[in-house]
């Protein structure tokens, strides 16, 4: 859940104060928002090798929805495919009628009359006639930004709701912004890897699109190819998806597994849970040993406060620093509850890592 970087709407502020020529103190503030609203965008790989995986997600769809229902989540669920070819007139467009499913029937009438479960399960199986250049990150961006957010996908991304993007694919991401050209084939995604859009740029653009659409945070999870593919012959390590999941926070699951029920339950928990990872605006100075008496003040670890109380560092019931992504991760009983205010004060060590 990617992580898991879970939470409902997040607001972020940052204040920089000069300490010396090369060192600044940064204070990032976050709020664990009380809303139970979540907008879930499934991105389904519809290339030739995905029949079994689509069926596995469909078979476990009830497990995913059961978690959302038990937490009484106010959800909207839309679905697109990874086919971002210029010839695909529905690239980034939410598929199905209505364009997205929601939980309003549970409150507006008899929950037994709700049909979103059957509708969603049917939409998971998108066939295998899609492009062999899977552009999961690029199409997700297209789905949540203008013009689609104001036309075909209008109303899907809500103010104050968490946006959770879930990738299902057995290939690496091939988002290229059109640079590979109209005659490109699947192999070009690997042979011309350096021409793909940097993952950090796509992550920033998705965050910007969500901020424009309304206040709230974005998470990304994925059922993707593992780093070491040992138990299935069809999957390719999803390196670029893995980078994006790390930057957004979320859950990463192995597409080579045969039973997706535990995966779908974990994804549901991510969509309902409180955020555990918080993205800092800058990379923090971090030294594991804070006990050194002659340590310069500007070399100390971050100070993390929740509701004005200092939270101790610790992997069990405290906070840890995820240096690869410049994130503060809360663990165990230290995870802030809904509506609690978080302040992280630290010395800047430069810009946030952006990935490749």
NUKEDREN-124324 format. One record per residue (C-alpha): residue number from 0; residue in three letters; x, z, y. Coordinates in Angstrom, 2 decimals, always signed. Each point is the difference from the previous one (the first is absolute). Layout:
<nodes>
+-----+------+---------+---------+---------+
! pos ! code !       x !       z !       y !
+-----+------+---------+---------+---------+
! NUM !  Ala !       X !       Z !       Y !
...
+-----+------+---------+---------+---------+
</nodes>
This chain:
<nodes>
+-----+------+---------+---------+---------+
! pos ! code !       x !       z !       y !
+-----+------+---------+---------+---------+
!   0 !  Unk !   +0.00 !   +0.00 !   +0.00 !
!   1 !  Unk !   +3.02 !   -0.65 !   +1.38 !
!   2 !  Unk !   +0.07 !   +2.07 !   -0.27 !
!   3 !  Unk !   -1.04 !   +1.54 !   +0.79 !
!   4 !  Unk !   -0.57 !   -0.31 !   +3.67 !
!   5 !  Unk !   -3.60 !   +1.07 !   +0.02 !
!   6 !  Unk !   -2.32 !   +0.79 !   +2.73 !
!   7 !  Unk !   -2.85 !   -0.78 !   +2.03 !
!   8 !  Unk !   +0.34 !   -1.04 !   +3.64 !
!   9 !  Unk !   +3.31 !   +0.89 !   +1.56 !
!  10 !  Unk !   +0.91 !   +0.11 !   +3.68 !
!  11 !  Unk !   +3.60 !   -0.09 !   +1.09 !
!  12 !  Unk !   +1.77 !   +0.89 !   +3.21 !
!  13 !  Unk !   +3.70 !   +0.19 !   +0.76 !
!  14 !  Unk !   +1.96 !   +1.51 !   +2.87 !
!  15 !  Unk !   +3.72 !   -0.62 !   +0.53 !
!  16 !  Unk !   +2.14 !   +2.36 !   +2.07 !
!  17 !  Unk !   +3.65 !   -0.69 !   +0.80 !
!  18 !  Unk !   +2.41 !   +2.54 !   -1.46 !
!  19 !  Unk !   +3.24 !   -1.91 !   +0.50 !
!  20 !  Unk !   +1.13 !   -3.56 !   +0.44 !
!  21 !  Unk !   -0.25 !   -0.77 !   -3.73 !
!  22 !  Unk !   -2.51 !   +2.59 !   -1.20 !
!  23 !  Unk !   -3.71 !   +0.36 !   +0.70 !
!  24 !  Unk !   -2.51 !   +2.54 !   -1.17 !
!  25 !  Unk !   -3.21 !   -1.49 !   -1.35 !
!  26 !  Unk !   -3.29 !   +1.80 !   -0.47 !
!  27 !  Unk !   -2.54 !   -1.89 !   -2.13 !
!  28 !  Unk !   -3.55 !   +1.34 !   -0.18 !
!  29 !  Unk !   -2.60 !   -0.80 !   -2.63 !
!  30 !  Unk !   -3.54 !   +1.09 !   -0.78 !
!  31 !  Unk !   -1.41 !   +0.18 !   -3.50 !
!  32 !  Unk !   -3.42 !   -1.37 !   +0.96 !
!  33 !  Unk !   -3.22 !   +1.40 !   -1.50 !
!  34 !  Unk !   -1.69 !   -3.33 !   -0.67 !
!  35 !  Unk !   -0.82 !   -0.97 !   -3.58 !
!  36 !  Unk !   -0.27 !   -3.69 !   +0.93 !
!  37 !  Unk !   +2.21 !   -2.52 !   -1.80 !
!  38 !  Unk !   +0.09 !   -3.79 !   +0.05 !
!  39 !  Unk !   +1.56 !   -1.33 !   -3.22 !
!  40 !  Unk !   +1.40 !   -3.53 !   -0.18 !
!  41 !  Unk !   +0.80 !   -1.25 !   -3.50 !
!  42 !  Unk !   +2.43 !   -2.94 !   -0.12 !
!  43 !  Unk !   -0.35 !   -1.70 !   -3.40 !
!  44 !  Unk !   +2.56 !   -2.41 !   -1.42 !
!  45 !  Unk !   -2.01 !   -2.99 !   -1.27 !
!  46 !  Unk !   +2.88 !   -2.04 !   -1.44 !
!  47 !  Unk !   +0.15 !   -1.30 !   -3.56 !
!  48 !  Unk !   +1.48 !   +3.12 !   -1.66 !
!  49 !  Unk !   -2.51 !   +2.55 !   +1.33 !
!  50 !  Unk !   -3.03 !   -0.25 !   -2.32 !
!  51 !  Unk !   +0.76 !   +3.12 !   -2.04 !
!  52 !  Unk !   +0.98 !   +2.11 !   +3.00 !
!  53 !  Unk !   -3.16 !   -0.88 !   +1.93 !
!  54 !  Unk !   -2.02 !   +0.93 !   -3.08 !
!  55 !  Unk !   +1.89 !   +3.31 !   -0.32 !
!  56 !  Unk !   -0.78 !   +0.93 !   +3.61 !
!  57 !  Unk !   -3.64 !   -0.94 !   -0.52 !
!  58 !  Unk !   -0.18 !   +2.15 !   -3.14 !
!  59 !  Unk !   +1.28 !   +3.01 !   +1.96 !
!  60 !  Unk !   -2.01 !   -0.67 !   +3.15 !
!  61 !  Unk !   -2.40 !   +2.84 !   -0.79 !
!  62 !  Unk !   +2.92 !   +2.45 !   -0.11 !
!  63 !  Unk !   +1.02 !   -1.04 !   +3.52 !
!  64 !  Unk !   -3.51 !   +0.31 !   +1.40 !
!  65 !  Unk !   -0.70 !   +3.30 !   -1.76 !
!  66 !  Unk !   +2.78 !   +1.68 !   +1.96 !
!  67 !  Unk !   -1.35 !   -1.35 !   +3.29 !
!  68 !  Unk !   -3.52 !   +1.12 !   -0.85 !
!  69 !  Unk !   +1.00 !   +3.48 !   -1.12 !
!  70 !  Unk !   +1.78 !   +0.53 !   +3.33 !
!  71 !  Unk !   -3.06 !   -1.30 !   +1.87 !
!  72 !  Unk !   +2.10 !   -2.63 !   +1.76 !
!  73 !  Unk !   -1.45 !   -2.30 !   +2.63 !
!  74 !  Unk !   +1.58 !   -3.17 !   -1.34 !
!  75 !  Unk !   +0.00 !   -3.72 !   +0.59 !
!  76 !  Unk !   +1.66 !   -2.27 !   -2.56 !
!  77 !  Unk !   +0.99 !   -3.61 !   +0.54 !
!  78 !  Unk !   +1.98 !   -2.42 !   -2.13 !
!  79 !  Unk !   +2.23 !   -3.00 !   +0.66 !
!  80 !  Unk !   +2.51 !   -1.95 !   -2.12 !
!  81 !  Unk !   +3.74 !   -0.54 !   +0.38 !
!  82 !  Unk !   -0.57 !   -3.75 !   +0.52 !
!  83 !  Unk !   +1.28 !   -0.57 !   +3.52 !
!  84 !  Unk !   +0.59 !   -3.75 !   -0.28 !
!  85 !  Unk !   -1.01 !   -2.04 !   +3.03 !
!  86 !  Unk !   -2.39 !   -1.96 !   -2.23 !
!  87 !  Unk !   -1.97 !   +3.16 !   -0.82 !
!  88 !  Unk !   -2.75 !   +0.16 !   +2.63 !
!  89 !  Unk !   -0.92 !   +3.52 !   -1.11 !
!  90 !  Unk !   +3.48 !   +1.51 !   +0.31 !
!  91 !  Unk !   -0.43 !   +3.58 !   +1.25 !
!  92 !  Unk !   -3.80 !   -0.30 !   -0.01 !
!  93 !  Unk !   -1.87 !   +2.81 !   -1.78 !
!  94 !  Unk !   -1.55 !   -1.52 !   -3.11 !
!  95 !  Unk !   -3.55 !   +0.49 !   -1.16 !
!  96 !  Unk !   -3.39 !   +0.66 !   +1.57 !
!  97 !  Unk !   -0.18 !   +2.32 !   +1.80 !
!  98 !  Unk !   +3.57 !   -0.30 !   +1.24 !
!  99 !  Unk !   +0.71 !   +3.62 !   -0.90 !
! 100 !  Unk !   -1.69 !   +2.74 !   -2.01 !
! 101 !  Unk !   -0.72 !   +3.45 !   +1.37 !
! 102 !  Unk !   -1.28 !   +3.43 !   -0.99 !
! 103 !  Unk !   -2.94 !   +0.14 !   +2.42 !
! 104 !  Unk !   -2.55 !   -0.40 !   -2.80 !
! 105 !  Unk !   +0.91 !   +3.47 !   -1.30 !
! 106 !  Unk !   -1.31 !   +1.50 !   +3.22 !
! 107 !  Unk !   -2.66 !   -2.52 !   +0.97 !
! 108 !  Unk !   -1.90 !   +0.09 !   -3.27 !
! 109 !  Unk !   +0.15 !   +0.82 !   -3.66 !
! 110 !  Unk !   +3.66 !   -0.10 !   -1.17 !
! 111 !  Unk !   -1.25 !   -1.36 !   -3.30 !
! 112 !  Unk !   -1.00 !   -3.17 !   +1.86 !
! 113 !  Unk !   +3.56 !   -0.64 !   +1.22 !
! 114 !  Unk !   +1.47 !   -3.23 !   -1.38 !
! 115 !  Unk !   +3.47 !   +0.09 !   +1.54 !
! 116 !  Unk !   +1.66 !   +0.97 !   -3.31 !
! 117 !  Unk !   -1.14 !   -3.10 !   -1.86 !
! 118 !  Unk !   +0.66 !   -2.17 !   +3.06 !
! 119 !  Unk !   +3.56 !   +1.27 !   +0.39 !
! 120 !  Unk !   +0.84 !   -0.33 !   -3.68 !
! 121 !  Unk !   -1.16 !   -3.62 !   +0.07 !
! 122 !  Unk !   +2.12 !   -0.74 !   +3.05 !
! 123 !  Unk !   +3.17 !   +1.26 !   -1.65 !
! 124 !  Unk !   +0.05 !   -3.08 !   -2.23 !
! 125 !  Unk !   +0.89 !   -2.79 !   +2.43 !
! 126 !  Unk !   +1.20 !   -2.51 !   -2.57 !
! 127 !  Unk !   +3.43 !   -1.53 !   -0.45 !
! 128 !  Unk !   -0.13 !   -3.13 !   +2.12 !
! 129 !  Unk !   +1.80 !   +1.42 !   +3.02 !
! 130 !  Unk !   +3.39 !   -0.80 !   +1.47 !
! 131 !  Unk !   +3.21 !   +0.86 !   -1.85 !
! 132 !  Unk !   +1.42 !   +1.15 !   +3.35 !
! 133 !  Unk !   -1.53 !   +3.47 !   +0.23 !
! 134 !  Unk !   -0.14 !   +1.02 !   +3.68 !
! 135 !  Unk !   -1.58 !   +3.42 !   -0.37 !
! 136 !  Unk !   +1.48 !   +1.51 !   +3.17 !
! 137 !  Unk !   -0.76 !   -3.01 !   +2.15 !
! 138 !  Unk !   -3.62 !   -0.34 !   -1.10 !
! 139 !  Unk !   -0.60 !   +3.73 !   +0.46 !
! 140 !  Unk !   +1.19 !   -0.34 !   +3.59 !
! 141 !  Unk !   -2.25 !   -3.02 !   +0.55 !
! 142 !  Unk !   -3.01 !   +1.92 !   -1.36 !
! 143 !  Unk !   +0.27 !   +2.85 !   +2.52 !
! 144 !  Unk !   +1.06 !   -1.83 !   +3.17 !
! 145 !  Unk !   -1.64 !   -2.52 !   +2.31 !
! 146 !  Unk !   -1.58 !   -2.46 !   -0.47 !
! 147 !  Unk !   -1.30 !   +1.09 !   -3.44 !
! 148 !  Unk !   -0.59 !   +3.60 !   +1.12 !
! 149 !  Unk !   -2.38 !   -1.35 !   +2.63 !
! 150 !  Unk !   -1.67 !   -2.68 !   -2.12 !
! 151 !  Unk !   -0.30 !   -0.07 !   -3.80 !
! 152 !  Unk !   +1.37 !   +3.52 !   -0.49 !
! 153 !  Unk !   -1.69 !   +1.60 !   +2.99 !
! 154 !  Unk !   -0.92 !   +3.65 !   -0.49 !
! 155 !  Unk !   +2.34 !   +0.61 !   -2.92 !
! 156 !  Unk !   +2.73 !   +1.87 !   +1.89 !
! 157 !  Unk !   -1.64 !   +2.97 !   +1.71 !
! 158 !  Unk !   +1.11 !   +2.26 !   +2.82 !
! 159 !  Unk !   +1.28 !   +3.29 !   -1.37 !
! 160 !  Unk !   +0.07 !   -1.07 !   -3.65 !
! 161 !  Unk !   +3.01 !   -0.15 !   -2.25 !
! 162 !  Unk !   +0.91 !   -3.55 !   -0.98 !
! 163 !  Unk !   +1.27 !   -0.09 !   -3.57 !
! 164 !  Unk !   +1.43 !   -3.27 !   -1.35 !
! 165 !  Unk !   +0.43 !   -0.34 !   -3.77 !
! 166 !  Unk !   +2.09 !   -2.84 !   -1.44 !
! 167 !  Unk !   -0.51 !   -1.26 !   -3.56 !
! 168 !  Unk !   +2.66 !   -2.54 !   -0.97 !
! 169 !  Unk !   +2.63 !   -0.78 !   -2.63 !
! 170 !  Unk !   +2.23 !   -1.94 !   +2.42 !
! 171 !  Unk !   +2.10 !   +0.85 !   +3.04 !
! 172 !  Unk !   -1.48 !   -0.58 !   +3.44 !
! 173 !  Unk !   +0.56 !   -3.50 !   +1.43 !
! 174 !  Unk !   -1.25 !   +0.47 !   +3.57 !
! 175 !  Unk !   +1.89 !   -2.67 !   +1.94 !
! 176 !  Unk !   -1.99 !   -0.69 !   +3.16 !
! 177 !  Unk !   -0.06 !   -3.67 !   -1.03 !
! 178 !  Unk !   +3.79 !   -0.39 !   -0.01 !
! 179 !  Unk !   +0.16 !   -1.21 !   -3.62 !
! 180 !  Unk !   -2.21 !   -2.94 !   +0.92 !
! 181 !  Unk !   -3.07 !   -1.63 !   -1.59 !
! 182 !  Unk !   +1.93 !   -1.44 !   -2.97 !
! 183 !  Unk !   +1.51 !   +3.33 !   -1.11 !
! 184 !  Unk !   -0.49 !   +1.21 !   -3.58 !
! 185 !  Unk !   +0.17 !   +3.45 !   -1.55 !
! 186 !  Unk !   +3.72 !   -0.20 !   -0.72 !
! 187 !  Unk !   +0.69 !   -0.43 !   +3.71 !
! 188 !  Unk !   -1.12 !   +3.58 !   +0.55 !
! 189 !  Unk !   +3.18 !   +1.05 !   -1.82 !
! 190 !  Unk !   +2.35 !   -2.93 !   +0.69 !
! 191 !  Unk !   -0.67 !   +0.23 !   +3.76 !
! 192 !  Unk !   -0.49 !   +3.75 !   +0.15 !
! 193 !  Unk !   +1.86 !   +0.36 !   +3.32 !
! 194 !  Unk !   -2.65 !   -2.13 !   +1.71 !
! 195 !  Unk !   -2.82 !   +2.45 !   -0.74 !
! 196 !  Unk !   -1.42 !   +2.15 !   +2.79 !
! 197 !  Unk !   +1.81 !   +3.38 !   +0.12 !
! 198 !  Unk !   -2.11 !   +2.72 !   -1.59 !
! 199 !  Unk !   +0.54 !   +2.29 !   +3.00 !
! 200 !  Unk !   -1.51 !   -2.61 !   +2.31 !
! 201 !  Unk !   -3.13 !   -0.32 !   -2.15 !
! 202 !  Unk !   -0.38 !   +3.77 !   -0.23 !
! 203 !  Unk !   +0.28 !   +0.31 !   +3.80 !
! 204 !  Unk !   -2.53 !   -2.79 !   +0.53 !
! 205 !  Unk !   -2.53 !   +1.60 !   -2.37 !
! 206 !  Unk !   +0.38 !   +3.34 !   +1.76 !
! 207 !  Unk !   -0.42 !   -1.70 !   +3.36 !
! 208 !  Unk !   -3.12 !   -1.83 !   -1.17 !
! 209 !  Unk !   -1.53 !   +3.26 !   -1.20 !
! 210 !  Unk !   +0.85 !   +1.78 !   +3.24 !
! 211 !  Unk !   -1.70 !   -2.80 !   +1.90 !
! 212 !  Unk !   -3.07 !   +0.20 !   -2.22 !
! 213 !  Unk !   -0.33 !   +3.76 !   +0.39 !
! 214 !  Unk !   +1.76 !   +3.32 !   -0.41 !
! 215 !  Unk !   +1.06 !   +0.85 !   -3.52 !
! 216 !  Unk !   +2.88 !   -0.36 !   -2.40 !
! 217 !  Unk !   +0.89 !   -2.61 !   -2.59 !
! 218 !  Unk !   +1.09 !   +0.60 !   -3.58 !
! 219 !  Unk !   +1.08 !   -2.51 !   -2.60 !
! 220 !  Unk !   +0.03 !   +0.41 !   -3.76 !
! 221 !  Unk !   +0.60 !   -2.48 !   -2.76 !
! 222 !  Unk !   -0.20 !   -0.84 !   -3.66 !
! 223 !  Unk !   +3.17 !   -2.08 !   -0.11 !
! 224 !  Unk !   +2.94 !   -1.07 !   -2.13 !
! 225 !  Unk !   +2.42 !   +2.89 !   -0.59 !
! 226 !  Unk !   +3.69 !   -0.16 !   +0.88 !
! 227 !  Unk !   +0.92 !   -0.26 !   -3.67 !
! 228 !  Unk !   -2.48 !   -2.13 !   -1.92 !
! 229 !  Unk !   +0.41 !   +1.03 !   -3.63 !
! 230 !  Unk !   -3.44 !   -0.02 !   -1.61 !
! 231 !  Unk !   -1.52 !   -3.24 !   +1.27 !
! 232 !  Unk !   +1.37 !   -3.50 !   +0.35 !
! 233 !  Unk !   -2.19 !   -1.27 !   +2.81 !
! 234 !  Unk !   +0.77 !   +2.41 !   +2.85 !
! 235 !  Unk !   +2.65 !   -0.32 !   +2.72 !
! 236 !  Unk !   +1.28 !   +3.07 !   +1.89 !
! 237 !  Unk !   -2.11 !   +0.36 !   +3.15 !
! 238 !  Unk !   +2.91 !   +0.87 !   +2.30 !
! 239 !  Unk !   -1.65 !   -0.97 !   +3.28 !
! 240 !  Unk !   -3.26 !   +1.74 !   -0.89 !
! 241 !  Unk !   +2.01 !   +3.08 !   -0.97 !
! 242 !  Unk !   +1.67 !   +0.01 !   +3.43 !
! 243 !  Unk !   -3.35 !   -0.28 !   +1.76 !
! 244 !  Unk !   -1.53 !   +2.78 !   -2.11 !
! 245 !  Unk !   +2.97 !   +2.19 !   +0.87 !
! 246 !  Unk !   -0.42 !   -0.65 !   +3.71 !
! 247 !  Unk !   -3.76 !   +0.53 !   +0.00 !
! 248 !  Unk !   -0.12 !   +2.74 !   -2.59 !
! 249 !  Unk !   -2.22 !   -0.31 !   -3.03 !
! 250 !  Unk !   +0.01 !   -0.26 !   -3.77 !
! 251 !  Unk !   +2.06 !   -2.47 !   -2.02 !
! 252 !  Unk !   -1.21 !   -0.75 !   -3.53 !
! 253 !  Unk !   +1.42 !   -2.14 !   -2.82 !
! 254 !  Unk !   -1.99 !   -3.18 !   -0.63 !
! 255 !  Unk !   +1.42 !   -0.16 !   -3.53 !
! 256 !  Unk !   -2.10 !   +2.95 !   -1.15 !
! 257 !  Unk !   -2.98 !   -0.81 !   -2.19 !
! 258 !  Unk !   -2.35 !   +2.85 !   +1.00 !
! 259 !  Unk !   -0.72 !   -0.05 !   +3.72 !
! 260 !  Unk !   -2.37 !   +2.99 !   +0.03 !
! 261 !  Unk !   +2.68 !   +2.52 !   +1.10 !
! 262 !  Unk !   +1.27 !   -2.49 !   +2.59 !
! 263 !  Unk !   -3.45 !   -0.51 !   +1.47 !
! 264 !  Unk !   -0.63 !   +3.73 !   +0.13 !
! 265 !  Unk !   +3.27 !   +0.49 !   +1.89 !
! 266 !  Unk !   -0.91 !   -2.75 !   +2.45 !
! 267 !  Unk !   -3.37 !   +1.64 !   +0.56 !
! 268 !  Unk !   +1.69 !   +3.33 !   +0.70 !
! 269 !  Unk !   +2.26 !   -1.66 !   +2.55 !
! 270 !  Unk !   -3.03 !   -1.40 !   +1.78 !
! 271 !  Unk !   -1.72 !   +3.39 !   +0.15 !
! 272 !  Unk !   +2.93 !   +2.32 !   +0.54 !
! 273 !  Unk !   +1.84 !   +1.45 !   +2.91 !
! 274 !  Unk !   +3.12 !   -1.69 !   +1.28 !
! 275 !  Unk !   +3.22 !   +1.43 !   -1.35 !
! 276 !  Unk !   +2.57 !   -2.32 !   +1.62 !
! 277 !  Unk !   +0.32 !   -0.45 !   +3.76 !
! 278 !  Unk !   +1.96 !   -2.82 !   +1.57 !
! 279 !  Unk !   +2.42 !   +1.12 !   +2.71 !
! 280 !  Unk !   +0.56 !   -2.21 !   +3.02 !
! 281 !  Unk !   +3.78 !   +0.17 !   -0.47 !
! 282 !  Unk !   +2.43 !   +0.78 !   -2.78 !
! 283 !  Unk !   +0.78 !   +3.72 !   +0.02 !
! 284 !  Unk !   +3.37 !   +1.71 !   -0.11 !
! 285 !  Unk !   -0.08 !   +1.82 !   -3.32 !
! 286 !  Unk !   +2.56 !   +2.36 !   -1.52 !
! 287 !  Unk !   -0.97 !   +1.80 !   -3.19 !
! 288 !  Unk !   +1.97 !   +3.15 !   +0.83 !
! 289 !  Unk !   -1.49 !   +1.58 !   +3.13 !
! 290 !  Unk !   +1.83 !   +3.29 !   -0.58 !
! 291 !  Unk !   +3.35 !   -1.08 !   +1.42 !
! 292 !  Unk !   +0.62 !   +2.36 !   +2.89 !
! 293 !  Unk !   +2.22 !   -2.35 !   +1.96 !
! 294 !  Unk !   -2.35 !   -2.94 !   -0.40 !
! 295 !  Unk !   -0.74 !   -1.78 !   +3.26 !
! 296 !  Unk !   -3.62 !   +0.44 !   +1.08 !
! 297 !  Unk !   -0.54 !   -3.77 !   -0.03 !
! 298 !  Unk !   +0.94 !   -0.15 !   -3.70 !
! 299 !  Unk !   -2.78 !   +2.32 !   -1.16 !
! 300 !  Unk !   -2.88 !   -1.07 !   -2.24 !
! 301 !  Unk !   -3.46 !   -0.83 !   +1.39 !
! 302 !  Unk !   -2.34 !   +2.87 !   +0.84 !
! 303 !  Unk !   -3.47 !   -0.53 !   -1.47 !
! 304 !  Unk !   -3.03 !   +1.92 !   +1.25 !
! 305 !  Unk !   -3.63 !   -0.03 !   -1.12 !
! 306 !  Unk !   -2.50 !   +1.68 !   +2.31 !
! 307 !  Unk !   +2.93 !   +1.60 !   +1.84 !
! 308 !  Unk !   +1.55 !   +1.55 !   -3.12 !
! 309 !  Unk !   +3.41 !   -1.13 !   -1.24 !
! 310 !  Unk !   -0.11 !   -1.51 !   -3.48 !
! 311 !  Unk !   +3.06 !   +0.68 !   -2.18 !
! 312 !  Unk !   +1.93 !   -2.83 !   -1.58 !
! 313 !  Unk !   -0.56 !   -0.30 !   -3.74 !
! 314 !  Unk !   -0.99 !   -2.41 !   -2.75 !
! 315 !  Unk !   -2.55 !   +2.37 !   -1.54 !
! 316 !  Unk !   -2.03 !   +1.48 !   +2.87 !
! 317 !  Unk !   +1.73 !   -1.24 !   +3.13 !
! 318 !  Unk !   +1.14 !   -3.22 !   +1.62 !
! 319 !  Unk !   +2.67 !   -2.53 !   -0.96 !
! 320 !  Unk !   +1.53 !   -2.83 !   +1.99 !
! 321 !  Unk !   -0.30 !   -3.50 !   -1.48 !
! 322 !  Unk !   +3.06 !   -1.53 !   +1.58 !
! 323 !  Unk !   -0.59 !   -3.54 !   -1.29 !
! 324 !  Unk !   -3.15 !   -0.28 !   +2.12 !
! 325 !  Unk !   +0.49 !   +2.74 !   +2.62 !
! 326 !  Unk !   -3.06 !   +1.94 !   -1.20 !
! 327 !  Unk !   -0.84 !   +3.68 !   -0.26 !
! 328 !  Unk !   -1.61 !   +0.72 !   -3.36 !
! 329 !  Unk !   -2.08 !   +3.14 !   -0.58 !
! 330 !  Unk !   -0.05 !   +1.43 !   -3.50 !
! 331 !  Unk !   -2.30 !   +2.29 !   -1.94 !
! 332 !  Unk !   -1.77 !   +2.69 !   +2.01 !
! 333 !  Unk !   +1.74 !   -1.14 !   +3.19 !
! 334 !  Unk !   -2.11 !   -3.16 !   +0.30 !
! 335 !  Unk !   -1.99 !   +0.32 !   +3.26 !
! 336 !  Unk !   -3.76 !   +0.25 !   -0.29 !
! 337 !  Unk !   -2.48 !   -2.22 !   +1.82 !
! 338 !  Unk !   +0.12 !   +0.22 !   +3.79 !
! 339 !  Unk !   +3.22 !   +2.03 !   +0.04 !
! 340 !  Unk !   +2.60 !   -0.85 !   +2.65 !
! 341 !  Unk !   +3.57 !   -0.82 !   -1.00 !
! 342 !  Unk !   +3.08 !   -0.03 !   +2.26 !
! 343 !  Unk !   +3.40 !   -1.25 !   -1.20 !
! 344 !  Unk !   +2.94 !   +0.60 !   +2.33 !
! 345 !  Unk !   +3.34 !   -1.58 !   -0.83 !
! 346 !  Unk !   +3.11 !   -1.70 !   +1.32 !
! 347 !  Unk !   -0.05 !   -3.79 !   -0.11 !
! 348 !  Unk !   +2.46 !   -1.83 !   -2.23 !
! 349 !  Unk !   -1.14 !   -3.46 !   +1.04 !
! 350 !  Unk !   -2.89 !   -2.35 !   -0.78 !
! 351 !  Unk !   -2.23 !   +0.30 !   -3.05 !
! 352 !  Unk !   +1.18 !   -2.09 !   -3.01 !
! 353 !  Unk !   -2.02 !   -3.20 !   -0.21 !
! 354 !  Unk !   +0.84 !   -1.52 !   -3.39 !
! 355 !  Unk !   +0.76 !   -3.62 !   -0.75 !
+-----+------+---------+---------+---------+
</nodes>
